[in-house]
Structures are given as C-alpha cells and as structure tokens.
C-alpha cells in the first residue's frame, strides 16, 4: 500500500527541482545546457503525474505522463539539440530590459504575489489539499517565469524554451486544478504545433525574410538543391 506521506514528500522535492530549473532557464547565458535543463523539468512533471496517480488514481494521469515523457523529455529536446548543432550558437548573452539577477528577483516577487493572491482559497484545509494549492501556485508562477524568458531574451532558441517552460506551467497547473481530459487534449495539440514551429524558427531565425529563407537553409545545410 502506498504511503501518502511519502508520496507527498516526493512531490515537494519535485516542486523544488522545478523551481531550480525555472530559475536556471531564466538566468543562464549558456545555451548548451538549456535543453537538458528543460528535459529535467519535464521529467519532474512526469514523476509528479505518476505520484498524483498513486494518490488519486485515474488512468488519464498515466496517459499524461506517457505523452509528456515522449514529447518533452525525448522528442523535443532531441530535435532542439539537433538544430542547435546545425546553427552552432552556444551562448545567449543579450537580454531585453532585464538582467539575469533582476529576472531572478522579479521571479521570486511574482511567486510571492501568486501565493498571496491564492492564499485564502485553501485556508484551513487538510495537508493534501494544501499540497494541491502549492502545485497550483507553482504552476502559475512557472507560466509567468516562462513568459518572462520569452520577452526578455534575444535568441530564438531561448525564446522557444521560454514558451515550452510556459507550457510546463500550464501542465502543472492542470494536474492540480483543472479537468485532466481537457489538459491531455490541449497538450497533444500544442506539442504538435511546437514540433512544426521548431523546424522553421530555430533554423532560419525570427528575423528572416522570404528572400533570405532559401539562403539560410543552404547556410545551415538543411536544404540541398536537386542535382539535375
């Protein structure tokens, strides 16, 4: 029989891992490790879904864990790493508006504001319900932190990883608050869109014109003319 106290303790440890990975994505300039950190964050969500399944039951949680593992831990990180190797960009040293330190401070402030805003919702509830409350707070905070990455970084790769982190926040919030069948359908659609966008955004860049498109495909060796 599963010990609920042990499961809840493991979920709290995974919460800490998600916070650490989100802070790393916000502050780091090294693009080489960002993909691995995103995969670790997604893997933490997989384990959270499985642990909630042990607490609550429901086969849809197993389906969510499987889809998240296949798309966000395996397929998408592998695809981004392959494109990154093609374009050979290792660092993102330029920030819009916010420095890494300012971004971290603002992230902590946002997390505190989200906690205060939702504090009265779960006041006086049981321990397990408080755990679900912290999951909802962290989910919203992760969405806001991912949005901050998207708007404050320069490289297309970092912006896409910020968007992917936002989606992880949506998933985390959905695991604890919203209806799971809707979430699983939402994730399937979003992941398919991401896979399509990554093939263009990460290879030719956000600033490409139609005239430059063909030249950049040749430059990154992603397109070769047919030899007649």
C-alpha positions as CSV (number, residue, x, y, z in Angstrom):
1,X,0.0,0.0,0.0
2,X,1.3,3.5,-0.9
3,X,2.2,5.7,2.0
4,X,0.5,9.1,1.3
5,X,3.0,11.0,3.4
6,X,5.9,9.6,1.4
7,X,4.3,10.4,-1.9
8,X,3.5,14.0,-0.7
9,X,7.2,14.4,0.4
10,X,8.4,13.3,-3.0
11,X,6.1,15.7,-4.8
12,X,7.5,18.5,-2.7
13,X,11.0,17.5,-3.7
14,X,10.0,17.7,-7.3
15,X,8.5,21.1,-6.7
16,X,12.0,22.3,-5.6
17,X,13.5,20.8,-8.7
18,X,11.0,22.6,-10.9
19,X,11.8,25.9,-9.2
20,X,15.6,25.4,-9.6
21,X,15.2,24.5,-13.3
22,X,13.0,27.5,-14.0
23,X,15.5,29.8,-12.3
24,X,18.3,28.3,-14.4
25,X,16.4,28.9,-17.6
26,X,15.7,32.5,-16.7
27,X,19.3,33.4,-15.7
28,X,21.7,31.3,-17.7
29,X,23.6,32.5,-20.8
30,X,24.8,29.1,-21.8
31,X,22.5,27.6,-24.4
32,X,24.2,24.2,-24.4
33,X,22.7,23.2,-21.1
34,X,19.3,24.8,-21.5
35,X,17.8,21.8,-23.4
36,X,19.0,19.4,-20.8
37,X,17.5,21.5,-18.0
38,X,14.2,21.7,-19.9
39,X,14.2,17.9,-20.2
40,X,14.8,17.6,-16.4
41,X,12.0,20.0,-15.7
42,X,9.7,18.0,-17.9
43,X,10.8,14.7,-16.3
44,X,9.9,16.2,-12.9
45,X,6.4,16.8,-14.3
46,X,6.2,13.2,-15.4
47,X,7.0,11.9,-11.9
48,X,4.5,14.4,-10.4
49,X,1.8,13.0,-12.6
50,X,2.7,9.4,-11.6
51,X,2.7,10.3,-7.9
52,X,-0.7,12.0,-8.1
53,X,-1.9,8.8,-9.8
54,X,-0.8,7.0,-6.7
55,X,-2.7,9.4,-4.5
56,X,-5.9,9.9,-6.6
57,X,-6.0,7.2,-9.2
58,X,-7.2,7.8,-12.7
59,X,-5.7,6.3,-15.9
60,X,-5.6,9.7,-17.6
61,X,-2.7,10.6,-15.4
62,X,-0.7,7.7,-16.8
63,X,-1.6,8.9,-20.3
64,X,-0.4,12.4,-19.5
65,X,2.8,11.1,-18.0
66,X,3.5,9.0,-21.2
67,X,2.7,11.9,-23.6
68,X,4.9,14.3,-21.6
69,X,7.8,11.8,-21.4
70,X,7.7,11.0,-25.1
71,X,7.3,14.6,-26.4
72,X,9.0,16.8,-23.8
73,X,11.7,14.5,-22.4
74,X,12.7,12.7,-25.6
75,X,11.4,14.1,-28.9
76,X,11.5,17.9,-28.5
77,X,14.9,18.1,-26.6
78,X,16.5,15.8,-29.2
79,X,15.1,17.9,-32.0
80,X,16.3,21.2,-30.5
81,X,19.7,19.8,-29.8
82,X,20.0,18.7,-33.4
83,X,19.0,22.1,-34.7
84,X,21.3,23.8,-32.2
85,X,24.2,21.7,-33.5
86,X,23.4,22.9,-37.1
87,X,23.3,26.6,-36.3
88,X,26.2,26.4,-33.8
89,X,25.1,29.0,-31.4
90,X,26.3,28.3,-27.9
91,X,25.5,31.4,-25.8
92,X,22.7,34.0,-25.5
93,X,24.5,36.9,-23.9
94,X,22.0,39.7,-24.7
95,X,18.9,40.4,-22.6
96,X,16.0,42.7,-23.3
97,X,15.1,45.0,-20.4
98,X,16.0,42.6,-17.6
99,X,19.4,41.3,-16.4
100,X,19.7,37.7,-15.0
101,X,19.8,39.0,-11.4
102,X,16.8,41.2,-12.0
103,X,14.9,38.4,-13.6
104,X,15.5,36.1,-10.6
105,X,14.4,38.8,-8.1
106,X,11.3,39.5,-10.2
107,X,10.5,35.8,-10.4
108,X,10.6,35.5,-6.6
109,X,8.4,38.5,-6.3
110,X,5.9,37.1,-8.8
111,X,5.8,33.8,-7.0
112,X,5.2,35.6,-3.7
113,X,2.4,37.6,-5.3
114,X,0.7,34.5,-6.7
115,X,0.9,32.8,-3.3
116,X,-0.6,35.8,-1.5
117,X,-3.4,36.0,-4.2
118,X,-4.4,32.4,-3.8
119,X,-3.7,32.0,0.0
120,X,-7.3,32.4,1.1
121,X,-8.6,29.8,-1.3
122,X,-7.1,26.8,0.6
123,X,-7.1,28.4,4.1
124,X,-7.8,25.9,6.9
125,X,-7.7,22.8,4.6
126,X,-6.1,19.4,5.0
127,X,-2.4,18.7,4.3
128,X,-3.1,17.0,0.9
129,X,-5.3,19.9,-0.2
130,X,-2.5,22.4,0.8
131,X,-0.2,20.3,-1.4
132,X,-2.5,20.8,-4.4
133,X,-2.7,24.5,-3.6
134,X,1.1,24.8,-3.7
135,X,1.1,22.9,-7.0
136,X,-1.4,25.5,-8.4
137,X,0.8,28.4,-7.2
138,X,3.9,26.9,-8.7
139,X,2.1,26.2,-12.0
140,X,1.0,29.8,-12.4
141,X,4.5,31.0,-11.3
142,X,6.1,28.8,-13.9
143,X,3.9,30.2,-16.6
144,X,4.9,33.8,-15.7
145,X,8.5,32.9,-15.5
146,X,8.4,31.3,-18.9
147,X,6.7,34.4,-20.3
148,X,9.5,36.5,-18.8
149,X,12.1,34.4,-20.6
150,X,10.2,34.7,-23.9
151,X,10.1,38.5,-23.7
152,X,13.5,39.2,-22.2
153,X,15.8,37.0,-24.2
154,X,17.3,37.7,-27.7
155,X,17.9,34.3,-29.3
156,X,15.1,32.4,-30.9
157,X,16.2,29.2,-29.2
158,X,15.9,30.8,-25.7
159,X,12.5,32.3,-26.6
160,X,11.2,28.9,-27.7
161,X,12.5,27.3,-24.5
162,X,10.7,30.0,-22.5
163,X,7.5,29.2,-24.3
164,X,8.0,25.5,-23.6
165,X,8.5,26.3,-19.9
166,X,5.2,28.2,-20.0
167,X,3.5,25.1,-21.3
168,X,5.0,23.1,-18.5
169,X,3.4,25.6,-16.1
170,X,0.1,25.0,-17.8
171,X,0.5,21.3,-17.4
172,X,1.5,21.6,-13.7
173,X,-1.5,23.9,-13.0
174,X,-3.8,21.5,-14.9
175,X,-2.5,18.5,-12.9
176,X,-3.7,20.1,-9.6
177,X,-6.7,22.2,-10.6
178,X,-8.4,21.7,-14.0
179,X,-10.1,18.8,-15.7
180,X,-7.5,16.3,-16.9
181,X,-9.2,15.2,-20.1
182,X,-9.1,18.7,-21.4
183,X,-5.4,19.1,-20.4
184,X,-4.3,16.0,-22.3
185,X,-6.1,17.1,-25.5
186,X,-4.6,20.6,-25.1
187,X,-1.1,19.2,-24.7
188,X,-1.3,17.0,-27.8
189,X,-2.3,20.0,-30.0
190,X,0.3,22.3,-28.5
191,X,3.1,19.8,-28.8
192,X,2.3,19.2,-32.5
193,X,2.4,22.9,-33.1
194,X,5.7,23.2,-31.3
195,X,7.3,20.5,-33.4
196,X,6.3,22.3,-36.6
197,X,7.4,25.7,-35.3
198,X,10.8,24.5,-34.2
199,X,11.6,23.3,-37.7
200,X,11.4,26.9,-39.0
201,X,12.0,29.3,-36.1
202,X,15.2,27.6,-34.9
203,X,16.7,27.1,-38.4
204,X,16.2,30.4,-40.2
205,X,15.6,32.7,-37.2
206,X,12.9,35.2,-36.3
207,X,14.3,37.9,-38.5
208,X,14.3,36.0,-41.8
209,X,12.7,37.5,-44.9
210,X,11.3,35.4,-47.7
211,X,14.3,36.4,-49.8
212,X,16.7,35.2,-47.0
213,X,14.9,32.0,-46.3
214,X,16.4,29.9,-49.1
215,X,19.9,31.2,-48.4
216,X,19.7,30.4,-44.7
217,X,18.6,26.9,-45.4
218,X,21.7,26.4,-47.5
219,X,23.9,28.0,-44.9
220,X,22.7,25.6,-42.2
221,X,22.8,22.7,-44.6
222,X,19.2,21.9,-44.1
223,X,18.3,22.1,-47.8
224,X,20.1,21.0,-50.9
225,X,19.0,21.6,-54.4
226,X,18.3,18.6,-56.6
227,X,21.1,17.7,-58.9
228,X,19.8,17.5,-62.4
